[in-house]
């Protein structure tokens, strides 16, 4: 009974993991097309012009990062009581 269980466990854990292609820290990503059909996505650009300048001369393109959110979390209110006039 141990051998079939071990075989099933090995098959399930040997499957390749899907990598996250887009990071949420920067608004623009560059996708480079590499030899052999593979590609590399780098999301580390603050502007489209910066991304395009880096991609210039390479087989790649720039696009908006779908994972980026420029909405910041609301600030927590300070734990201060208003001053009272006596």
Secondary structure, 3 states (H helix, E strand, C coil): CHHHHHHHHHHHHCCCCCCCCCCCCCCEEEEEECHHHCEEEEEEECCHHHHHHHHCCCCEEEEECCCCCCCCCCCCCCCCCCCCCC
